[in-house]
Amino acid sequence: MARSRHLALTILLALAVFLSLSYMFSSPPAPRDEQALGLDLGRTPPPPDTPPPSPPPPPSSSEQDKETSGGFVMDLDSIPPAMFEGDSIAPKLENATLKAELGRATWKFMHTMMARFPEKPSDDDRRTLDTFIHLFGRLYPCGDCARHFRALLAEYPPQTSSRNTAAGWLCFVHNLVNERLEKPVFDCNNLGDFYDCGCGEEGSPEKSEHAAGAAAKAEELDAELHRGKE
């Protein structure tokens, strides 16, 4: 009887040890155990630490201009020469009254533009003005007038080295037109600030007085340049 109990206890103990060993070997090892044993159970190890990407370089001035202008930047040097050498785009303007009004307004605009040109222009400023004048010679709304103007440009190219030089060149060309139209010429030495638009600092009494005086002189010069036959 005692032997039977001892045998049964031994069997139960052996069964318990067997079940314990089976459970231990059937359970997956913990992550820490995997690393310790060097096991790879199909898991992709995380990539090693990498430094953050360097920030992009700041945009150049031309790229900034492109962003502020909606993605378009004009390269004046890339304009084909044929664009300056074509004929007038507009047809002949037959109405003499409209032609005279257009001429007065255009000369006032041109003289005011020269008066606002930088005293020490950059190379880009000079290219811009020169390009504008030559394209203006094709786009002017009076076709025959534009043709005469282009002939003057071919003989007397625009001078853009300074504000005074540009203003003096335009006054000289204007007087050539006046001579062809049998109008009186104007002394270009008296241009001064006659065509100053008064775009000075706001709130300054001296600037306001100067602007008022410049406006009066502009009217006087405008009448002087266009006096006589229309």
C-alpha positions as CSV (number, residue, x, y, z in Angstrom):
1,M,0.0,0.0,0.0
2,A,2.8,2.4,0.9
3,R,4.6,1.5,-2.2
4,S,1.6,2.2,-4.4
5,R,1.3,5.7,-2.9
6,H,5.0,6.4,-3.4
7,L,4.7,5.3,-7.0
8,A,1.7,7.5,-7.6
9,L,3.4,10.5,-6.1
10,T,6.5,9.9,-8.2
11,I,4.3,9.8,-11.4
12,L,2.5,13.0,-10.5
13,L,5.8,14.8,-9.8
14,A,7.3,13.6,-13.1
15,L,4.2,14.8,-14.9
16,A,4.4,18.2,-13.3
17,V,8.0,18.6,-14.3
18,F,7.2,17.6,-17.8
19,L,4.4,20.1,-18.1
20,S,6.6,22.8,-16.7
21,L,9.4,22.2,-19.2
22,S,6.9,22.0,-22.1
23,Y,5.4,25.4,-21.1
24,M,8.8,27.0,-20.8
25,F,10.1,25.9,-24.2
26,S,6.8,26.6,-26.0
27,S,6.6,30.3,-24.9
28,P,8.3,32.9,-27.2
29,P,11.3,34.5,-25.7
30,A,11.0,38.1,-24.4
31,P,12.5,40.9,-26.6
32,R,15.3,41.2,-24.1
33,D,16.0,37.5,-24.4
34,E,16.0,37.7,-28.2
35,Q,18.6,40.5,-28.1
36,A,20.7,38.5,-25.6
37,L,20.5,35.4,-27.8
38,G,21.0,37.2,-31.1
39,L,17.7,35.8,-32.5
40,D,15.9,37.3,-35.5
41,L,12.3,36.2,-35.6
42,G,11.3,38.2,-38.6
43,R,11.2,41.6,-37.0
44,T,13.0,44.5,-38.8
45,P,15.4,46.3,-36.5
46,P,14.9,50.0,-36.3
47,P,17.3,52.0,-38.4
48,P,20.3,53.7,-36.7
49,D,19.9,57.3,-35.7
50,T,20.6,59.7,-38.6
51,P,21.2,63.5,-38.4
52,P,18.3,65.7,-39.5
53,P,18.5,66.9,-43.1
54,S,20.1,70.3,-43.5
55,P,17.7,73.2,-44.3
56,P,17.5,74.2,-48.0
57,P,19.7,77.2,-49.0
58,P,18.0,80.6,-49.0
59,P,16.5,81.6,-52.4
60,S,18.6,83.9,-54.5
61,S,17.4,87.4,-55.4
62,S,16.2,86.3,-58.8
63,E,14.2,83.4,-57.2
64,Q,12.7,85.9,-54.7
65,D,11.7,88.2,-57.6
66,K,10.1,85.2,-59.3
67,E,8.1,84.4,-56.2
68,T,6.9,88.0,-55.7
69,S,6.0,88.4,-59.4
70,G,4.0,85.3,-59.7
71,G,6.7,83.0,-61.1
72,F,7.7,85.2,-64.0
73,V,11.0,87.1,-64.4
74,M,12.0,88.9,-67.6
75,D,15.5,88.4,-68.6
76,L,16.2,91.6,-70.7
77,D,19.4,90.1,-72.1
78,S,17.4,87.2,-73.6
79,I,15.1,89.4,-75.7
80,P,15.7,88.6,-79.4
81,P,17.0,91.6,-81.4
82,A,14.3,91.1,-83.9
83,M,11.8,92.3,-81.4
84,F,13.4,95.8,-81.5
85,E,13.8,95.9,-85.3
86,G,10.3,95.3,-86.4
87,D,7.9,97.8,-87.9
88,S,5.3,99.8,-86.0
89,I,2.6,97.7,-84.4
90,A,-0.1,100.3,-84.6
91,P,-1.5,101.7,-87.9
92,K,-1.3,105.3,-89.0
93,L,-3.3,107.7,-86.9
94,E,-5.3,109.9,-89.2
95,N,-7.1,112.2,-86.8
96,A,-4.8,115.2,-86.4
97,T,-6.4,116.4,-83.1
98,L,-6.1,113.0,-81.4
99,K,-2.5,112.8,-82.7
100,A,-1.6,116.2,-81.1
101,E,-3.3,115.2,-77.8
102,L,-1.5,111.9,-77.7
103,G,1.8,113.6,-78.5
104,R,1.5,116.1,-75.6
105,A,0.5,113.4,-73.1
106,T,3.3,111.1,-74.2
107,W,6.0,113.8,-74.1
108,K,4.9,114.8,-70.6
109,F,5.0,111.1,-69.5
110,M,8.4,110.6,-71.0
111,H,9.9,113.8,-69.5
112,T,8.5,112.9,-66.1
113,M,9.9,109.4,-66.3
114,M,13.4,110.8,-67.1
115,A,13.1,113.2,-64.2
116,R,12.5,110.2,-61.9
117,F,15.3,108.1,-63.3
118,P,18.0,107.4,-60.7
119,E,20.9,109.8,-60.6
120,K,23.3,106.9,-60.4
121,P,21.4,104.0,-62.2
122,S,22.5,100.4,-62.0
123,D,23.3,98.4,-65.1
124,D,19.9,96.8,-64.8
125,D,18.2,100.3,-64.5
126,R,20.0,101.3,-67.7
127,R,19.1,98.2,-69.6
128,T,15.5,98.5,-68.5
129,L,15.2,102.1,-69.7
130,D,17.0,101.4,-73.0
131,T,14.7,98.4,-73.6
132,F,11.6,100.4,-72.8
133,I,12.5,103.2,-75.2
134,H,13.2,100.8,-78.1
135,L,10.0,98.8,-77.5
136,F,8.1,102.1,-77.1
137,G,9.3,103.0,-80.7
138,R,7.3,100.0,-81.9
139,L,4.3,100.2,-79.6
140,Y,3.5,103.9,-79.9
141,P,-0.2,104.1,-80.9
142,C,0.6,106.4,-83.9
143,G,2.2,104.1,-86.5
144,D,3.9,106.8,-88.6
145,C,5.0,108.8,-85.5
146,A,6.6,105.6,-84.1
147,R,8.4,105.1,-87.4
148,H,9.9,108.6,-87.2
149,F,10.9,108.0,-83.6
150,R,12.7,104.8,-84.5
151,A,14.6,106.6,-87.1
152,L,15.8,109.1,-84.4
153,L,16.8,106.2,-82.2
154,A,18.9,104.7,-84.9
155,E,20.8,108.0,-85.3
156,Y,20.8,109.1,-81.7
157,P,20.7,106.0,-79.4
158,P,19.3,106.5,-75.9
159,Q,21.7,107.9,-73.3
160,T,21.1,106.3,-69.9
161,S,24.3,106.9,-67.8
162,S,22.5,109.3,-65.4
163,R,19.3,111.1,-64.8
164,N,20.6,114.4,-66.3
165,T,22.0,112.5,-69.3
166,A,18.7,110.7,-70.0
167,A,16.7,113.9,-69.5
168,G,19.0,115.9,-71.8
169,W,18.9,113.2,-74.5
170,L,15.1,113.1,-74.4
171,C,14.9,117.0,-74.6
172,F,17.3,116.9,-77.6
173,V,15.1,114.3,-79.4
174,H,12.0,116.2,-78.5
175,N,13.4,119.3,-80.1
176,L,14.3,117.4,-83.2
177,V,10.6,116.4,-83.5
178,N,9.7,120.1,-82.9
179,E,12.0,121.2,-85.7
180,R,10.4,118.6,-88.1
181,L,7.0,119.9,-87.1
182,E,8.1,123.5,-87.4
183,K,7.6,124.1,-83.7
184,P,9.8,126.3,-81.5
185,V,12.7,124.5,-79.7
186,F,13.2,124.6,-76.0
187,D,16.5,125.4,-74.2
188,C,17.3,122.0,-72.6
189,N,19.5,123.8,-70.1
190,N,16.3,125.0,-68.4
191,L,14.8,121.6,-67.9
192,G,15.8,121.5,-64.2
193,D,12.9,120.2,-62.1
194,F,10.2,121.3,-64.6
195,Y,9.0,117.7,-65.0
196,D,9.3,116.6,-61.3
197,C,6.2,114.7,-60.4
198,G,6.4,115.9,-56.8
199,C,6.8,112.3,-55.5
200,G,8.8,113.5,-52.4
201,E,8.3,112.6,-48.8
202,E,4.8,113.2,-47.6
203,G,4.2,115.6,-44.8
204,S,7.1,117.9,-45.5
205,P,6.2,121.5,-46.1
206,E,9.3,122.0,-48.2
207,K,8.5,119.0,-50.3
208,S,4.9,120.3,-50.8
209,E,6.0,123.8,-51.8
210,H,8.6,122.2,-54.1
211,A,6.0,119.9,-55.7
212,A,3.6,122.9,-56.3
213,G,6.3,124.9,-57.9
214,A,7.4,122.0,-60.0
215,A,3.9,121.4,-61.2
216,A,3.6,125.1,-62.2
217,K,6.9,124.9,-64.0
218,A,5.8,121.7,-65.8
219,E,2.8,123.5,-67.2
220,E,5.0,126.3,-68.3
221,L,7.5,124.0,-70.0
222,D,4.7,122.0,-71.6
223,A,3.2,125.1,-73.2
224,E,6.7,126.2,-74.3
225,L,7.6,122.9,-75.9
226,H,4.2,122.7,-77.8
227,R,3.7,126.4,-78.6
228,G,3.1,127.1,-82.3
229,K,1.8,124.9,-85.0
230,E,0.0,121.7,-83.8
